[in-house]
């Protein structure tokens, strides 16, 4: 019994594809993490296999074998959107295939090719030759400038030392804006809290300035996560409002400091905006204390937890 050429060639091609994938992985190639949303015509496992093959085929960028490229594929009425979070360039890029037909002969391969092409364009800046000094641009125009992030945030904190003190907080921040990797940041903030007492109201005003360090990593191509730590110094002003005219209140002020840990998801909005939901907790050094005879003291010091919403604007 004889077999036609096609029956022999197809298994041979399948074996060759598997061997090529194994060779790329063993040689320290790139790996992908692919997710699919709303794409009935695509097979996630097959697409990830094809993407791995495409990004390792003829690559001229080296990997340590632990580099994972996160790719999200979203299908909608406007076409197929491909979003890539690249750990090498620390950038997020995307592409839309508006003319792709859902019943394409091999839609997995079409998307895999488009994703690999988008990634290779991102990698071009890593392999461009170094220009002679006479032709090189000035340092301010380097190919991979770090992006800056200017941000505003608002939220609330609950402090606890004796009694709970609820405080609203608003701040401004500036620092590195890369979605992946380490980013420094500076911040200025204002905080206001009040506590009711039987004989009146105690108010606490705080002004803060600090520095922090944040590390970001990709969860998916369209979502990242950050963890970080802040160190800040502050000026605390405390004032009282007495319900009894015969009781005289006095303002109290003093300097303090705090350390805080921060973590939370970061949602990109287009190319220039980043929305973050940040959970924070830490400890404030014992600040000036407002004492009321026969009642609990009021302070803005001690442990605290808080939640804030941060909107950042990327500046190239």
ZAMARGU-4260 file (C-alpha; in steps of 0.2 Angstrom, whole numbers, plus 5000, padded with zeros to 4 digits):
<rodrens>
0) 5000/5000/5000 | 5007/5017/4995 | 5005/5034/5003 | 5003/5050/4993 | 5016/5064/4996
5) 5004/5075/5006 | 5001/5061/5019 | 5020/5060/5022 | 5023/5079/5021 | 5010/5084/5033
10) 5016/5074/5048 | 5034/5079/5044 | 5029/5097/5045 | 5020/5095/5061 | 5036/5087/5069
15) 5047/5100/5062 | 5036/5114/5070 | 5037/5105/5087 | 5055/5103/5086 | 5058/5122/5081
20) 5047/5127/5096 | 5057/5116/5108 | 5074/5122/5100 | 5069/5140/5103 | 5064/5137/5121
25) 5079/5127/5125 | 5090/5141/5117 | 5083/5154/5129 | 5070/5161/5118 | 5055/5171/5121
30) 5038/5165/5128 | 5021/5172/5127 | 5006/5173/5138 | 4991/5175/5127 | 4973/5179/5132
35) 4958/5180/5121 | 4942/5190/5124 | 4926/5188/5112 | 4935/5179/5098 | 4925/5163/5094
40) 4936/5159/5079 | 4952/5159/5088 | 4960/5145/5098 | 4970/5151/5113 | 4982/5137/5115
45) 4985/5136/5096 | 4987/5155/5095 | 5000/5155/5109 | 5010/5141/5101 | 5010/5150/5084
50) 5015/5167/5093 | 5030/5158/5102 | 5036/5151/5085 | 5034/5168/5076 | 5043/5179/5089
55) 5057/5166/5090 | 5059/5164/5072 | 5074/5174/5065 | 5074/5185/5081 | 5089/5197/5082
60) 5085/5201/5101 | 5092/5190/5114 | 5083/5183/5129 | 5088/5176/5146 | 5075/5162/5144
65) 5064/5170/5157 | 5056/5184/5146 | 5037/5183/5145 | 5028/5194/5132 | 5010/5197/5138
70) 4998/5198/5123 | 4979/5201/5124 | 4968/5199/5109 | 4950/5207/5109 | 4937/5205/5096
75) 4924/5218/5093 | 4913/5226/5080 | 4928/5237/5074 | 4940/5222/5071 | 4953/5212/5081
80) 4963/5222/5093 | 4980/5216/5098 | 4988/5223/5114 | 5006/5219/5119 | 5015/5222/5136
85) 5034/5221/5131 | 5046/5218/5146 | 5061/5222/5136 | 5056/5240/5130 | 5044/5242/5145
90) 5031/5249/5133 | 5013/5244/5129 | 5008/5244/5111 | 4993/5239/5101 | 4986/5236/5084
95) 4969/5234/5076 | 4965/5222/5062 | 4949/5230/5055 | 4948/5219/5039 | 4950/5202/5047
100) 4936/5190/5042 | 4930/5179/5056 | 4930/5164/5045 | 4947/5167/5038 | 4956/5150/5033
105) 4968/5151/5047 | 4964/5166/5059 | 4976/5160/5072 | 4991/5162/5060 | 4985/5179/5054
110) 4984/5185/5072 | 5000/5177/5077 | 5009/5185/5062 | 5001/5202/5066 | 5007/5201/5085
115) 5024/5196/5080 | 5026/5210/5068 | 5020/5223/5081 | 5032/5216/5093 | 5047/5217/5081
120) 5043/5235/5077 | 5044/5238/5096 | 5061/5229/5096 | 5069/5239/5082 | 5075/5252/5094
125) 5085/5239/5103 | 5095/5233/5088 | 5098/5250/5079 | 5116/5253/5077 | 5125/5266/5088
130) 5129/5281/5078 | 5146/5289/5078 | 5148/5303/5090 | 5147/5316/5077 | 5131/5310/5071
135) 5123/5305/5087 | 5109/5315/5094 | 5111/5324/5110 | 5107/5314/5126 | 5090/5323/5128
140) 5084/5314/5111 | 5089/5297/5115 | 5079/5282/5107 | 5073/5276/5124 | 5069/5291/5135
145) 5061/5287/5152 | 5043/5293/5153 | 5037/5304/5167 | 5020/5303/5175 | 5011/5318/5183
150) 4997/5313/5194 | 4983/5319/5205 | 4975/5308/5218 | 4961/5309/5231 | 4956/5297/5244
155) 4953/5293/5263 | 4963/5287/5278 | 4958/5279/5294 | 4971/5282/5308 | 4970/5273/5325
160) 4979/5278/5341 | 4966/5278/5355 | 4951/5282/5344 | 4949/5281/5325 | 4952/5297/5316
165) 4944/5298/5298 | 4954/5309/5286 | 4951/5315/5268 | 4967/5316/5258 | 4972/5325/5241
170) 4989/5325/5233 | 5000/5329/5218 | 5014/5317/5212 | 5027/5316/5199 | 5040/5303/5194
175) 5043/5289/5182 | 5029/5283/5171 | 5035/5266/5164 | 5022/5253/5165 | 5035/5239/5169
180) 5050/5241/5181 | 5056/5253/5194 | 5049/5271/5195 | 5054/5284/5207 | 5041/5297/5213
185) 5039/5312/5223 | 5023/5319/5231 | 5014/5333/5240 | 4998/5330/5249 | 4986/5338/5261
190) 4975/5329/5273 | 4960/5334/5284 | 4952/5325/5298 | 4940/5328/5312 | 4935/5320/5328
195) 4919/5324/5338 | 4921/5325/5357 | 4907/5328/5370 | 4913/5346/5373 | 4916/5350/5355
200) 4925/5346/5339 | 4944/5343/5336 | 4951/5346/5318 | 4968/5340/5311 | 4976/5347/5296
205) 4992/5339/5289 | 5004/5344/5275 | 5015/5331/5268 | 5030/5330/5256 | 5039/5314/5252
210) 5048/5302/5240 | 5044/5284/5235 | 5049/5270/5224 | 5036/5259/5214 | 5038/5243/5204
215) 5026/5239/5190 | 5023/5223/5182 | 5010/5217/5169 | 4996/5206/5174 | 4989/5206/5156
220) 4993/5216/5141 | 4979/5229/5146 | 4982/5229/5165 | 4997/5231/5176 | 5000/5230/5195
225) 5011/5241/5206 | 5019/5239/5223 | 5029/5252/5232 | 5034/5262/5247 | 5034/5280/5252
230) 5043/5290/5265 | 5036/5307/5270 | 5038/5321/5282 | 5024/5332/5288 | 5018/5347/5297
235) 5002/5343/5308 | 4991/5357/5314 | 4977/5353/5327 | 4963/5365/5332 | 4948/5363/5343
240) 4930/5370/5343 | 4922/5371/5360 | 4903/5369/5363 | 4905/5377/5379 | 4910/5396/5379
245) 4918/5394/5396 | 4931/5382/5389 | 4946/5389/5380 | 4954/5379/5366 | 4972/5380/5360
250) 4980/5376/5343 | 4994/5363/5343 | 5006/5360/5330 | 5022/5350/5326 | 5032/5340/5314
255) 5031/5321/5311 | 5035/5308/5298 | 5028/5292/5291 | 5032/5276/5281 | 5018/5269/5269
260) 5017/5253/5258 | 5006/5255/5242 | 4999/5242/5230 | 4985/5241/5217 | 4980/5239/5199
265) 4984/5251/5185 | 4972/5253/5171 | 4979/5262/5155 | 4967/5274/5146 | 4974/5276/5129
270) 4992/5280/5127 | 4993/5295/5139 | 4982/5291/5154 | 4984/5279/5169 | 4971/5276/5182
275) 4976/5267/5198 | 4966/5261/5213 | 4979/5261/5227 | 4977/5253/5244 | 4990/5259/5257
280) 4995/5256/5275 | 5008/5262/5286 | 5013/5270/5302 | 5015/5289/5307 | 5026/5294/5321
285) 5018/5301/5336 | 5012/5318/5331 | 5006/5333/5342 | 4992/5327/5354 | 4977/5337/5358
290) 4971/5334/5376 | 4954/5337/5383 | 4952/5335/5402 | 4941/5321/5406 | 4940/5315/5387
295) 4950/5305/5375 | 4965/5313/5367 | 4966/5317/5348 | 4981/5313/5337 | 4985/5310/5319
300) 4999/5298/5323 | 5000/5279/5324 | 4995/5265/5311 | 4984/5269/5297 | 4975/5262/5281
305) 4969/5271/5266 | 4962/5270/5249 | 4965/5282/5235 | 4961/5284/5216 | 4975/5291/5206
310) 4974/5298/5188 | 4991/5300/5180 | 4996/5309/5164 | 5011/5302/5154 | 5024/5315/5147
315) 5036/5307/5134
</rodrens>
